[in-house]
Amino acid sequence: MGRVVAPFGVKGWVKVASFTEAPEGLGKFSSWWIGAGEDWREHHVAESARQGSMLLARLEGCDDRDAAAQLRGREVAVPRAALPPSGENEFYQADLIGLEVRNLDGERLGSVAEFVATGAHPVMRLAGADRERLLPFVAPVVKMVDAGAGRILVDWGKDW
């Protein structure tokens, strides 16, 4: 849901680049899991504030700049159970990883391997089938998502 980009000040605050639609949305969670790879630890958020496009946070037990600097570059996550349910035609990207993608002609284009953040819109990276593909995750391209059936239907040519 975000990444710690730097310490902020000398009292243990961290500056976080939030991947949420509104950066302050991440600050509404009382605890975060911060880590990388297999090393994740729970941190309780004492307070947070938005600063431009970033979120500043003071974490319990992170009392000085050196402790905050140890978190630089680490990912910020929250437990899935803490997330609100998605609305109609809304999806958590994590739920779409692994779904099969087919075009309107029924041709298999691959499976969603990951989402790439771009300035304009999310992009699905498809792996498998005959080659890797990058498809924009926008309404004119994505015609249907059926997570229960494990598939996404797109308006995209196999030779594009």
Residue, then its C-alpha position, 0 to 999 in steps of 0.5 A: m500500500g506504500r513505501v517508506v521513502a525517507p526519515f522525516g525530522v529527528k524524532g523518528w517520523v517517516k515519509v511514506a509514498s502511498f499507493t492508495e488513491a488518497p495518501e491519507g487513506l493509509g494513515k487511517f489504519s492503526s497498524w502497518w506491516i513494514g518489511a521486504g521479502e520474508d522480513w515483515r514486522e508490525h508497527h503501530v501508527a501513533e499519528s500521521a499527517r499528509q504533506g503534499s503527495m506524501l504521508l508522514a507518520r510517527l510509529e510507536g517505538c521509532d523514536d529517532r532519525d536513525a530508527a526511521a532511517q532503518l525503514r527506508g525502502r521498505e514496503v508498507a502493507v495492512p492485513r487484508a481483513a482491515l481493508p474495506p470491501s471493494g465496490e461494484n466494478e472495483f478490484y484490489q489489484a492483488d485479487l487479479i494476479g493470476l487471472e487468465v486474460r482472453n480477448l474478444d475473439g477468445e484467444r488467450l493472451g496470458s495471465v496477470a503477473e503484476f500491475v505496473a504503476t504509471g503516471a496515467h493508469p495501471v498497466m497489467r503485465l501478462a505472462g505466459a501464452d506466447r509472449e509477455r504483454l503490457l495492457p492498460f487497465v482502463a475501461p476501453v480495454v478491460k471489458m469484463v472482470d470475473a474474479g470468481a471464474g478467474r478470467i478477464l476479458v479485454d478488447w486487445g488483439k493477439d498480434w498487438 
